[in-house]
Amino acid sequence: MNFTFTKEERLCSRKDIEALILRGHASFLYPFKIHWILTSDQNEPIKIAFAVPKKRFKRANQRNLIKRRMRESYRLQKPFLIAKLGTLNLQVHLLLVYSASQVMDYHELDCNIKKMVDVLWSDIQKLVK
């Protein structure tokens, strides 16, 4: 299992993020709003971006702490999601927007990321079938 999170796996392109928000699917699973879209990007099975709104967290150190915790938790869950996507030969672009009003500790955030992976997988299966 590869538990790395490389630069190629990050969703950085403004064009891709706008397409994701406009044409993609969205769901809410506290504390995340999940935007996702199936793509034909053959390089990486999953590309992901993390967002924490400045409106809720004025201080950059809080936003950075939350994003750091989200990335770490996702990094540990990523191989399981890639294995599931590999069975259907799919590629996905994801945007996770943190919507809670308080900073969660790592353990809570990790449990919510695990739930997010399960919800995302069930949504993708519904769409593909």
C-alpha positions as protocol buffer text, in pm:
chain_id: "A"
residue {
  index: 1
  type: MET
  ca { x: 0 y: 0 z: 0 }
}
residue {
  index: 2
  type: ASN
  ca { x: 121 y: 344 z: -89 }
}
residue {
  index: 3
  type: PHE
  ca { x: 39 y: 598 z: 183 }
}
residue {
  index: 4
  type: THR
  ca { x: 201 y: 896 z: 12 }
}
residue {
  index: 5
  type: PHE
  ca { x: 29 y: 1216 z: -98 }
}
residue {
  index: 6
  type: THR
  ca { x: 224 y: 1354 z: -393 }
}
residue {
  index: 7
  type: LYS
  ca { x: 194 y: 1680 z: -579 }
}
residue {
  index: 8
  type: GLU
  ca { x: 38 y: 1502 z: -878 }
}
residue {
  index: 9
  type: GLU
  ca { x: -255 y: 1396 z: -658 }
}
residue {
  index: 10
  type: ARG
  ca { x: -343 y: 1755 z: -565 }
}
residue {
  index: 11
  type: LEU
  ca { x: -619 y: 1927 z: -758 }
}
residue {
  index: 12
  type: CYS
  ca { x: -474 y: 2270 z: -833 }
}
residue {
  index: 13
  type: SER
  ca { x: -613 y: 2379 z: -1168 }
}
residue {
  index: 14
  type: ARG
  ca { x: -869 y: 2658 z: -1141 }
}
residue {
  index: 15
  type: LYS
  ca { x: -1040 y: 2523 z: -1454 }
}
residue {
  index: 16
  type: ASP
  ca { x: -1076 y: 2175 z: -1301 }
}
residue {
  index: 17
  type: ILE
  ca { x: -1205 y: 2312 z: -970 }
}
residue {
  index: 18
  type: GLU
  ca { x: -1464 y: 2533 z: -1145 }
}
residue {
  index: 19
  type: ALA
  ca { x: -1580 y: 2238 z: -1356 }
}
residue {
  index: 20
  type: LEU
  ca { x: -1601 y: 2028 z: -1042 }
}
residue {
  index: 21
  type: ILE
  ca { x: -1822 y: 2282 z: -866 }
}
residue {
  index: 22
  type: LEU
  ca { x: -2042 y: 2360 z: -1168 }
}
residue {
  index: 23
  type: ARG
  ca { x: -2092 y: 2013 z: -1319 }
}
residue {
  index: 24
  type: GLY
  ca { x: -2000 y: 1782 z: -1034 }
}
residue {
  index: 25
  type: HIS
  ca { x: -2203 y: 1614 z: -765 }
}
residue {
  index: 26
  type: ALA
  ca { x: -2222 y: 1745 z: -411 }
}
residue {
  index: 27
  type: SER
  ca { x: -2316 y: 1594 z: -80 }
}
residue {
  index: 28
  type: PHE
  ca { x: -2288 y: 1696 z: 282 }
}
residue {
  index: 29
  type: LEU
  ca { x: -2149 y: 1481 z: 559 }
}
residue {
  index: 30
  type: TYR
  ca { x: -2072 y: 1681 z: 872 }
}
residue {
  index: 31
  type: PRO
  ca { x: -1821 y: 1852 z: 887 }
}
residue {
  index: 32
  type: PHE
  ca { x: -1754 y: 1830 z: 512 }
}
residue {
  index: 33
  type: LYS
  ca { x: -1923 y: 1945 z: 197 }
}
residue {
  index: 34
  type: ILE
  ca { x: -1801 y: 1702 z: -66 }
}
residue {
  index: 35
  type: HIS
  ca { x: -1784 y: 1798 z: -433 }
}
residue {
  index: 36
  type: TRP
  ca { x: -1687 y: 1520 z: -672 }
}
residue {
  index: 37
  type: ILE
  ca { x: -1691 y: 1438 z: -1041 }
}
residue {
  index: 38
  type: LEU
  ca { x: -1587 y: 1136 z: -1246 }
}
residue {
  index: 39
  type: THR
  ca { x: -1313 y: 1224 z: -1494 }
}
residue {
  index: 40
  type: SER
  ca { x: -1108 y: 1067 z: -1768 }
}
residue {
  index: 41
  type: ASP
  ca { x: -775 y: 1179 z: -1620 }
}
residue {
  index: 42
  type: GLN
  ca { x: -553 y: 876 z: -1670 }
}
residue {
  index: 43
  type: ASN
  ca { x: -258 y: 999 z: -1461 }
}
residue {
  index: 44
  type: GLU
  ca { x: -401 y: 963 z: -1112 }
}
residue {
  index: 45
  type: PRO
  ca { x: -712 y: 776 z: -992 }
}
residue {
  index: 46
  type: ILE
  ca { x: -793 y: 1055 z: -743 }
}
residue {
  index: 47
  type: LYS
  ca { x: -710 y: 1424 z: -741 }
}
residue {
  index: 48
  type: ILE
  ca { x: -820 y: 1616 z: -434 }
}
residue {
  index: 49
  type: ALA
  ca { x: -828 y: 1970 z: -298 }
}
residue {
  index: 50
  type: PHE
  ca { x: -897 y: 2079 z: 58 }
}
residue {
  index: 51
  type: ALA
  ca { x: -1066 y: 2406 z: 154 }
}
residue {
  index: 52
  type: VAL
  ca { x: -1133 y: 2580 z: 482 }
}
residue {
  index: 53
  type: PRO
  ca { x: -1338 y: 2901 z: 448 }
}
residue {
  index: 54
  type: LYS
  ca { x: -1185 y: 3224 z: 566 }
}
residue {
  index: 55
  type: LYS
  ca { x: -1533 y: 3336 z: 666 }
}
residue {
  index: 56
  type: ARG
  ca { x: -1543 y: 3084 z: 952 }
}
residue {
  index: 57
  type: PHE
  ca { x: -1175 y: 3084 z: 1050 }
}
residue {
  index: 58
  type: LYS
  ca { x: -1018 y: 3428 z: 1027 }
}
residue {
  index: 59
  type: ARG
  ca { x: -673 y: 3322 z: 1141 }
}
residue {
  index: 60
  type: ALA
  ca { x: -455 y: 3149 z: 883 }
}
residue {
  index: 61
  type: ASN
  ca { x: -291 y: 2926 z: 1144 }
}
residue {
  index: 62
  type: GLN
  ca { x: -632 y: 2769 z: 1224 }
}
residue {
  index: 63
  type: ARG
  ca { x: -711 y: 2714 z: 857 }
}
residue {
  index: 64
  type: ASN
  ca { x: -369 y: 2559 z: 800 }
}
residue {
  index: 65
  type: LEU
  ca { x: -406 y: 2332 z: 1104 }
}
residue {
  index: 66
  type: ILE
  ca { x: -741 y: 2200 z: 979 }
}
residue {
  index: 67
  type: LYS
  ca { x: -610 y: 2143 z: 625 }
}
residue {
  index: 68
  type: ARG
  ca { x: -301 y: 1968 z: 761 }
}
residue {
  index: 69
  type: ARG
  ca { x: -518 y: 1734 z: 967 }
}
residue {
  index: 70
  type: MET
  ca { x: -751 y: 1670 z: 672 }
}
residue {
  index: 71
  type: ARG
  ca { x: -457 y: 1587 z: 441 }
}
residue {
  index: 72
  type: GLU
  ca { x: -302 y: 1349 z: 693 }
}
residue {
  index: 73
  type: SER
  ca { x: -626 y: 1165 z: 756 }
}
residue {
  index: 74
  type: TYR
  ca { x: -700 y: 1143 z: 383 }
}
residue {
  index: 75
  type: ARG
  ca { x: -348 y: 1018 z: 315 }
}
residue {
  index: 76
  type: LEU
  ca { x: -410 y: 720 z: 543 }
}
residue {
  index: 77
  type: GLN
  ca { x: -751 y: 641 z: 386 }
}
residue {
  index: 78
  type: LYS
  ca { x: -649 y: 696 z: 23 }
}
residue {
  index: 79
  type: PRO
  ca { x: -524 y: 340 z: -56 }
}
residue {
  index: 80
  type: PHE
  ca { x: -860 y: 191 z: 37 }
}
residue {
  index: 81
  type: LEU
  ca { x: -1049 y: 435 z: -187 }
}
residue {
  index: 82
  type: ILE
  ca { x: -805 y: 379 z: -474 }
}
residue {
  index: 83
  type: ALA
  ca { x: -852 y: 4 z: -444 }
}
residue {
  index: 84
  type: LYS
  ca { x: -1229 y: 45 z: -462 }
}
residue {
  index: 85
  type: LEU
  ca { x: -1206 y: 279 z: -763 }
}
residue {
  index: 86
  type: GLY
  ca { x: -963 y: 42 z: -932 }
}
residue {
  index: 87
  type: THR
  ca { x: -1224 y: -233 z: -938 }
}
residue {
  index: 88
  type: LEU
  ca { x: -1442 y: -13 z: -1163 }
}
residue {
  index: 89
  type: ASN
  ca { x: -1149 y: 157 z: -1343 }
}
residue {
  index: 90
  type: LEU
  ca { x: -1268 y: 509 z: -1248 }
}
residue {
  index: 91
  type: GLN
  ca { x: -1095 y: 841 z: -1188 }
}
residue {
  index: 92
  type: VAL
  ca { x: -1236 y: 1105 z: -954 }
}
residue {
  index: 93
  type: HIS
  ca { x: -1174 y: 1471 z: -874 }
}
residue {
  index: 94
  type: LEU
  ca { x: -1266 y: 1569 z: -517 }
}
residue {
  index: 95
  type: LEU
  ca { x: -1303 y: 1891 z: -324 }
}
residue {
  index: 96
  type: LEU
  ca { x: -1348 y: 1871 z: 54 }
}
residue {
  index: 97
  type: VAL
  ca { x: -1477 y: 2189 z: 214 }
}
residue {
  index: 98
  type: TYR
  ca { x: -1462 y: 2201 z: 593 }
}
residue {
  index: 99
  type: SER
  ca { x: -1787 y: 2348 z: 723 }
}
residue {
  index: 100
  type: ALA
  ca { x: -1777 y: 2311 z: 1101 }
}
residue {
  index: 101
  type: SER
  ca { x: -1746 y: 2625 z: 1308 }
}
residue {
  index: 102
  type: GLN
  ca { x: -1493 y: 2481 z: 1555 }
}
residue {
  index: 103
  type: VAL
  ca { x: -1154 y: 2319 z: 1507 }
}
residue {
  index: 104
  type: MET
  ca { x: -1193 y: 1943 z: 1550 }
}
residue {
  index: 105
  type: ASP
  ca { x: -920 y: 1731 z: 1700 }
}
residue {
  index: 106
  type: TYR
  ca { x: -746 y: 1482 z: 1475 }
}
residue {
  index: 107
  type: HIS
  ca { x: -932 y: 1174 z: 1601 }
}
residue {
  index: 108
  type: GLU
  ca { x: -1277 y: 1321 z: 1525 }
}
residue {
  index: 109
  type: LEU
  ca { x: -1161 y: 1442 z: 1185 }
}
residue {
  index: 110
  type: ASP
  ca { x: -1014 y: 1100 z: 1104 }
}
residue {
  index: 111
  type: CYS
  ca { x: -1344 y: 926 z: 1186 }
}
residue {
  index: 112
  type: ASN
  ca { x: -1530 y: 1172 z: 964 }
}
residue {
  index: 113
  type: ILE
  ca { x: -1286 y: 1120 z: 675 }
}
residue {
  index: 114
  type: LYS
  ca { x: -1344 y: 743 z: 700 }
}
residue {
  index: 115
  type: LYS
  ca { x: -1720 y: 803 z: 681 }
}
residue {
  index: 116
  type: MET
  ca { x: -1667 y: 1039 z: 388 }
}
residue {
  index: 117
  type: VAL
  ca { x: -1479 y: 770 z: 195 }
}
residue {
  index: 118
  type: ASP
  ca { x: -1766 y: 524 z: 251 }
}
residue {
  index: 119
  type: VAL
  ca { x: -2033 y: 778 z: 150 }
}
residue {
  index: 120
  type: LEU
  ca { x: -1836 y: 881 z: -157 }
}
residue {
  index: 121
  type: TRP
  ca { x: -1795 y: 519 z: -264 }
}
residue {
  index: 122
  type: SER
  ca { x: -2168 y: 447 z: -224 }
}
residue {
  index: 123
  type: ASP
  ca { x: -2256 y: 764 z: -424 }
}
residue {
  index: 124
  type: ILE
  ca { x: -2019 y: 662 z: -704 }
}
residue {
  index: 125
  type: GLN
  ca { x: -2164 y: 312 z: -715 }
}
residue {
  index: 126
  type: LYS
  ca { x: -2518 y: 452 z: -743 }
}
residue {
  index: 127
  type: LEU
  ca { x: -2411 y: 675 z: -1031 }
}
residue {
  index: 128
  type: VAL
  ca { x: -2225 y: 402 z: -1221 }
}
residue {
  index: 129
  type: LYS
  ca { x: -2506 y: 144 z: -1195 }
}
